[in-house]
Amino acid sequence: MNLLDPAIDHYTHEHTSPRGALFDALRDATFASMKSPQMQVGRVEGALLALLCRLLRARRVLEVGTFTGFSALSMAEALPDDGELITCDVDPEATGIARSFFDRSPHGRKITIRLGEALETIAALPDEPFDLAFIDADKGHYTDYYEAILPRLRPGGLLVADNTLWSGRVLAPETESDHAIVRFNDHVNADPRVENVLLSVRDGMMLAYKR
């Protein structure tokens, strides 16, 4: 199911601030070398994540699911000079591409890649709170990631999860991944610790503001 008419999707893309030449090169490299390049966030989602960081005046960001680094680099650009972004992934090939592009950006020094299981990485992090967290990894663990991260967000912090409309399959879930996204959305929606909104941006983005 296409969530947006392709013409409207193109229009939103063309009326969103571009990310710059380095992001165009990163997109080209991703589509040339990765088996599932559509996993990469694009201009609209990257710009939204950067804007959310600016609005929150975020200094510390946690990301679960680096892939080739488009979202991490988008957010890092919006952080102050002393900002920090920790991004977690298990794929050395994808993060190798990400690292090569981080090295080409003056903002790449703000980013630390943690290779390994994200729940273990999160558990080992120091207690300093995060301002924003972005989840875009294996769907079966979305609720686990949420529960691990929310206590580490500051009050007034924001948790953002990608793919929460799951190409429309949330309406008629069949596979385990389908059901996992439905469970996650229901879990967030029932959580009194947050105020949430489910946006129909790209493949769906759940925003949860920690009270």
C-alpha positions in Angstrom: 0.0 0.0 0.0 1.3 3.4 -0.9 0.5 5.8 1.9 0.9 8.9 -0.3 0.1 9.5 -3.9 3.5 9.5 -5.7 2.9 13.0 -7.0 2.2 14.3 -3.4 5.2 12.5 -2.1 7.3 14.2 -4.8 5.8 17.5 -3.9 6.5 17.2 -0.2 10.1 16.2 -1.1 10.6 19.2 -3.3 9.2 21.6 -0.7 11.4 20.5 2.1 14.9 22.0 2.7 17.5 19.8 0.9 20.1 18.1 3.1 23.1 19.0 0.9 25.5 17.4 -1.6 27.0 15.0 0.9 23.6 13.5 1.6 23.0 13.1 -2.1 26.3 11.2 -2.4 25.3 9.1 0.6 22.0 8.2 -1.0 23.7 7.3 -4.2 26.2 5.1 -2.3 23.5 3.4 -0.4 21.4 2.6 -3.5 24.6 1.3 -5.3 25.8 -1.0 -2.5 23.0 -2.0 -0.1 20.5 -4.8 -0.7 17.6 -2.8 0.9 18.4 0.8 0.2 14.8 1.9 0.8 15.5 1.5 4.5 17.4 4.8 4.3 15.4 7.8 5.5 15.1 10.6 2.9 15.0 14.3 2.7 11.7 14.9 4.4 12.3 12.6 7.4 15.9 13.7 7.7 14.8 17.3 7.7 12.1 16.6 10.3 14.5 14.9 12.6 17.0 17.8 12.3 14.2 20.3 13.0 13.0 18.4 16.1 16.6 18.5 17.4 16.7 22.2 16.9 13.3 22.8 18.5 14.4 20.8 21.5 17.8 22.4 21.6 19.0 18.9 21.9 22.6 18.2 22.9 22.5 14.4 23.4 20.8 12.1 21.0 20.4 8.3 21.0 19.7 6.4 17.8 18.8 2.7 17.4 19.5 1.6 13.9 22.3 3.5 12.0 22.0 1.8 8.6 24.2 4.0 6.3 23.9 7.1 8.5 21.5 9.5 6.8 19.4 10.1 9.9 22.4 10.3 12.3 24.2 12.8 10.1 20.9 14.9 9.7 20.5 15.1 13.5 24.2 15.7 14.1 24.1 18.8 11.9 21.4 20.2 14.2 23.4 19.7 17.4 25.7 22.3 19.0 29.4 22.0 18.7 29.6 20.1 22.0 26.7 17.8 21.0 26.8 14.0 21.1 24.9 11.4 19.1 25.3 7.7 19.9 24.0 5.4 17.2 23.6 1.6 17.6 23.7 -1.1 14.9 24.7 -4.7 14.3 25.7 -4.4 10.6 29.4 -3.7 9.9 28.8 -3.2 6.2 26.2 -0.5 6.6 28.0 1.2 9.4 31.2 1.2 7.4 29.4 3.3 4.8 28.0 5.5 7.5 31.5 6.0 9.1 33.0 6.9 5.8 30.5 9.7 5.3 30.7 10.9 8.9 34.4 11.3 8.3 33.6 13.6 5.4 31.4 15.9 7.5 32.5 18.5 10.1 29.6 17.2 12.2 30.8 13.6 12.1 33.0 14.1 15.2 29.7 14.4 17.2 28.7 10.8 16.3 29.8 7.6 18.0 28.9 4.3 16.4 28.3 1.4 18.9 28.4 -1.9 17.0 26.5 -4.6 18.9 23.0 -5.5 20.3 21.3 -2.2 21.0 19.7 -3.3 24.3 23.1 -4.3 25.6 24.6 -1.0 24.5 21.8 1.0 26.1 22.1 -0.9 29.4 25.8 0.0 29.5 25.4 3.7 28.9 26.1 6.2 31.7 23.1 7.8 33.4 23.4 11.2 31.7 19.9 11.8 30.1 19.2 12.2 26.4 17.1 14.9 24.8 15.9 12.9 21.8 15.9 9.2 20.8 15.2 7.8 17.3 14.3 4.1 16.8 14.6 2.6 13.3 15.8 -0.9 13.8 14.3 -4.5 14.0 10.6 -4.1 14.5 10.2 -7.1 16.9 12.1 -5.2 19.6 10.5 -1.8 19.2 8.6 -2.0 22.5 11.8 -3.3 24.3 13.8 -0.4 22.9 11.1 2.0 24.0 11.1 0.7 27.6 14.9 0.7 27.7 15.2 4.3 26.4 12.3 6.2 28.0 13.8 6.2 31.5 17.0 7.7 29.9 15.1 10.6 28.3 14.9 13.9 30.2 11.5 15.2 31.1 10.4 17.1 28.0 12.5 14.8 25.8 11.2 13.2 22.7 11.3 9.6 21.4 10.7 9.1 17.7 10.0 5.7 16.1 10.1 5.1 12.3 7.9 2.8 10.2 5.0 2.9 12.5 2.4 2.7 9.7 4.4 -0.2 8.2 3.1 0.4 4.6 -0.4 0.2 5.9 -0.1 -3.3 7.3 -1.0 -2.0 10.8 -4.6 -2.1 9.5 -4.5 -5.9 8.8 -1.5 -7.4 10.4 -0.4 -10.8 9.3 3.4 -11.3 10.0 5.1 -11.1 13.3 6.7 -7.8 12.3 3.2 -6.4 11.5 1.9 -7.4 14.9 5.0 -6.1 16.6 4.4 -2.6 15.2 0.7 -2.8 16.2 1.7 -3.8 19.7 4.2 -0.9 19.9 1.8 1.7 18.7 -0.8 0.5 21.2 1.8 0.4 24.0 2.8 4.0 23.4 -0.8 5.2 23.0 -1.7 3.7 26.4 1.4 5.0 28.2 0.5 7.8 30.7 4.2 8.8 30.9 4.0 10.4 27.4 2.0 12.5 25.1 2.1 11.0 21.6 1.1 11.6 18.0 1.3 9.2 15.1 2.3 11.0 11.9 1.7 9.8 8.3 5.2 11.0 7.3 6.8 8.6 4.9 6.1 5.1 6.4 4.7 6.6 9.7 6.5 8.2 12.6 5.4 7.9 16.2 6.4 10.9 18.4 6.3 10.4 22.1 6.9 13.4 24.4 8.0 12.4 27.9 6.0 14.3 30.5 
